[in-house]
């Protein structure tokens, strides 16, 4: 089991290469089925992780489904600076 960031609670990857590989593995993940054979929609049509970013709190990398613009817009709306 991968280590978690104590601040964000996200899975911590040691390098950007490790994060990129993990993201590609998630993209290739096959659909899951329950015992009756019905497909389980894990994310209900939401996009999987599309990018990775450096975390200044733990010094590792995390995956996110937020695009860079969405992240900046959120920070601007919440008044968060320097994140």
SERO-4910 file (N, C-alpha, C, O; in steps of 0.05 Angstrom, whole numbers):
BEGIN
 pado doro    nc1    nc2    nc3   cac1   cac2   cac3    cc1    cc2    cc3    oc1    oc2    oc3
  Unk    A     17    -24      0      0      0      0     18     25      0     37     27     15
  Unk    A     11     44    -17     27     68    -19     22     86      5      1     85     18
  Unk    A     42    102     11     41    121     33     22    144     26     20    151      3
  Unk    A      8    155     46    -11    177     41      2    203     52     18    202     71
  Unk    A     -6    225     40      3    251     49    -12    258     74    -37    255     75
  Unk    A      1    267     95    -12    273    120    -30    298    118    -49    301    134
  Unk    A    -25    316    100    -40    340     97    -64    337     78    -87    344     85
  Unk    A    -60    325     55    -81    323     35    -96    296     36   -119    295     27
  Unk    A    -83    275     47    -95    249     47    -93    234     21   -104    212     18
  Unk    A    -80    246      1    -77    233    -25    -53    214    -25    -35    216     -8
  Unk    A    -54    195    -44    -32    176    -47     -7    192    -55     -8    209    -73
  Unk    A     16    185    -42     41    199    -47     59    182    -66     64    159    -60
  Unk    A     68    194    -88     86    181   -106    113    195   -103    115    220   -101
  Unk    A    135    180   -103    162    191    -99    172    209   -121    186    228   -115
  Unk    A    164    203   -146    174    219   -168    152    224   -188    131    212   -188
  Unk    A    157    244   -206    136    249   -226    134    226   -246    112    222   -257
  Unk    A    155    211   -250    154    187   -267    135    166   -255    119    154   -269
  Unk    A    138    161   -229    121    142   -216     92    151   -217     74    134   -221
  Unk    A     87    176   -213     59    187   -215     48    184   -243     25    176   -246
  Unk    A     64    189   -263     55    187   -291     49    158   -298     29    153   -311
  Unk    A     65    139   -289     60    111   -294     34    102   -280     18     88   -292
  Unk    A     30    111   -255      6    104   -241    -19    115   -255    -40    102   -256
  Unk    A    -17    139   -266    -39    151   -280    -45    135   -306    -69    131   -312
  Unk    A    -25    126   -320    -29    110   -344    -42     83   -337    -59     74   -352
  Unk    A    -34     71   -315    -45     45   -307    -75     49   -301    -91     32   -308
  Unk    A    -82     71   -288   -110     76   -282   -127     81   -307   -150     73   -309
  Unk    A   -115     93   -327   -129     98   -352   -135     72   -367   -155     69   -381
  Unk    A   -117     52   -364   -120     26   -378   -137      7   -361   -142    -16   -370
  Unk    A   -145     15   -337   -160     -3   -320   -185    -14   -333   -200      1   -346
  Unk    A   -189    -39   -331   -212    -52   -344   -238    -47   -327   -235    -43   -303
  Unk    A   -261    -48   -339   -286    -45   -324   -290    -67   -303   -280    -89   -306
  Unk    A   -303    -60   -281   -307    -79   -259   -336    -89   -260   -354    -74   -268
  Unk    A   -340   -114   -252   -367   -126   -252   -372   -138   -225   -354   -148   -211
  Unk    A   -398   -137   -217   -405   -149   -191   -411   -179   -196   -407   -189   -218
  Unk    A   -421   -193   -175   -424   -222   -177   -445   -230   -198   -443   -251   -211
  Unk    A   -465   -213   -202   -486   -219   -221   -477   -214   -250   -492   -221   -269
  Unk    A   -454   -202   -254   -444   -196   -281   -450   -168   -290   -443   -160   -312
  Unk    A   -464   -152   -273   -471   -125   -280   -447   -107   -276   -432   -109   -256
  Unk    A   -442    -89   -295   -419    -71   -293   -423    -51   -270   -444    -39   -268
  Unk    A   -402    -47   -255   -402    -28   -233   -389     -2   -243   -366     -2   -251
  Unk    A   -404     20   -243   -394     45   -252   -380     59   -229   -392     73   -213
  Unk    A   -354     55   -227   -338     65   -205   -340     95   -201   -346    105   -179
  Unk    A   -337    111   -222   -337    140   -219   -361    153   -232   -362    177   -234
  Unk    A   -380    137   -240   -405    148   -251   -400    168   -274   -413    189   -275
  Unk    A   -382    161   -292   -377    177   -315   -357    200   -311   -352    215   -330
  Unk    A   -347    204   -287   -328    225   -282   -301    218   -294   -295    194   -296
  Unk    A   -286    238   -302   -259    231   -313   -241    220   -292   -242    227   -268
  Unk    A   -223    202   -301   -202    192   -283   -181    214   -280   -183    235   -293
  Unk    A   -161    208   -265   -139    228   -260   -127    235   -287   -121    218   -304
  Unk    A   -124    262   -291   -114    271   -317    -86    284   -315    -73    289   -335
  Unk    A    -77    290   -291    -51    302   -288    -40    297   -260    -55    287   -242
  Unk    A    -15    303   -256     -2    299   -230     10    326   -222     15    343   -239
  Unk    A     14    330   -196     26    355   -186     44    350   -163     41    330   -148
  Unk    A     62    369   -159     81    367   -136     67    377   -111     54    398   -112
  Unk    A     71    364    -89     59    372    -63     81    384    -46    100    370    -39
  Unk    A     79    409    -39     99    422    -23     98    413      6    117    418     21
  Unk    A     77    400     14     74    391     42     90    365     47    104    363     67
  Unk    A     87    346     29    100    320     33    125    315     15    140    296     19
  Unk    A    128    333     -4    151    330    -23    148    309    -43    167    301    -57
  Unk    A    124    298    -46    118    278    -66    100    289    -88     96    313    -90
  Unk    A     89    271   -104     71    278   -125     44    264   -121     43    242   -110
  Unk    A     22    278   -129     -5    267   -126    -19    268   -153    -11    284   -171
  Unk    A    -39    252   -157    -55    252   -181    -81    268   -175    -90    269   -153
  Unk    A    -91    281   -196   -116    296   -193   -132    295   -219   -121    291   -241
  Unk    A   -158    298   -217   -175    300   -241   -180    329   -249   -192    334   -270
  Unk    A   -171    348   -232   -174    376   -237   -154    385   -258   -130    379   -256
  Unk    A   -163    400   -278   -145    413   -297   -132    437   -283   -143    447   -263
  Unk    A   -110    446   -294    -95    468   -281   -113    493   -279   -112    507   -258
  Unk    A   -129    499   -299   -147    523   -298   -168    520   -276   -173    539   -261
  Unk    A   -180    497   -272   -199    492   -251   -186    497   -224   -199    508   -206
  Unk    A   -162    488   -221   -147    490   -196   -142    520   -189   -147    529   -167
  Unk    A   -133    535   -210   -128    564   -206   -154    579   -200   -154    596   -182
  Unk    A   -175    572   -214   -201    585   -210   -211    580   -181   -221    599   -168
  Unk    A   -208    556   -171   -216    549   -144   -200    565   -124   -211    577   -105
  Unk    A   -173    567   -127   -157    582   -109   -164    611   -110   -164    624    -89
  Unk    A   -169    622   -133   -177    651   -135   -204    655   -120   -206    675   -106
  Unk    A   -223    638   -124   -249    640   -111   -247    638    -81   -260    652    -66
  Unk    A   -230    620    -71   -227    615    -43   -207    634    -30   -204    635     -5
  Unk    A   -193    650    -46   -173    669    -35   -148    656    -25   -134    666     -8
  Unk    A   -141    633    -37   -117    618    -29    -94    629    -46    -96    630    -70
  Unk    A    -72    636    -33    -49    646    -47    -25    628    -44    -21    616    -23
  Unk    A    -10    625    -65     16    611    -64     13    581    -62     32    567    -53
  Unk    A    -10    570    -69    -13    541    -68    -10    529    -96    -12    505    -99
***
